[in-house]
Amino acid sequence: MKRGKLIVFEGISGTGKETQAKLLNTLLTNRGIKSHIVYHPSPELKAILSQWRKTRNIDHVSEAYFLLADRYNRVQEVIKPALEKGEWVISLRNWISVLVYQAKTPSDRDYLTKEFAWFEPKADYLFYFDLDADLALERIKKRGEAFGFFESREKLRDKRNAYQQVLRTIPYIMIDASASIESIHLTITKQIVYRDKR
C-alpha cells in the first residue's frame, strides 16, 4: 500500500494555519482521500501548559520534554498508523515549533532536533505561514478569545524572527499569510493536490 502524506503547517499565531488545514481536509475528503488534522501540542497538553504557566514558573526545558512526550504519543497513536494505511495527516505544527518556542540557544536546537528525529516522520510538505506581527495580533484580537502565552506583539515578533533563523537549514514552502483565504488555499492546493500523482 502506498504511504500516506504528512503535511505540516508552521508559523506564529494568527497566520490562518487552522483555517487552511480545515479547507485542505475538506478538499482531500472530497477527492476520496482520508485525512486527519492533528495538533502540536495536543489540545490536552496545551491546556496543561496554559494552566502551569499561570500557577508556576515552568522553564523552557520542562516544556520541551512535555512536548517531546506529547508528540511521540501523537506520532505512535495517530500519525504513523494513518500514514501506513495510505491516509494523509495535516499537522498544525511539529518539532520545528519547539525549536522556535522552547529552544534558547543553538545547542538547545541541536539537541531537540536529534531527540525528535528518531521518531518524527519526515514531512512530505512543510508550509511556513509568514505574517507581520502587527497584522497577526489584529487577527488574534478578532477571535475574541483570551490571549495565549506567546500572543503579545513583542513575542510574535520574536518568534517570527526565530522561525527565520530555524528554517535556514530546513526545506519549506513559503506562504504569504497576508493574502486572502482563497488565494492561500489555491497556493497550497497547487503544491499538494496537483503535484501528487494520486
Secondary structure, 3 states (H helix, E strand, C coil): CCCCCEEEEECCCCCCHHHHHHHHHHHHHHCCCCEEEEECCCHHHHHHHHHHHHHCCCCHHHHHHHHHHHHHHHHHHHHHHHHHCCCEEEEECCHHHHHHHCCCCHHHHHHHHHHHHCCCCCCCEEEEEECCHHHHHHHHHHHCCCCCCCCCHHHHHHHHHHHHHHHHHCCCEEEECCCCHHHHHHHHHHHHCCCCCC
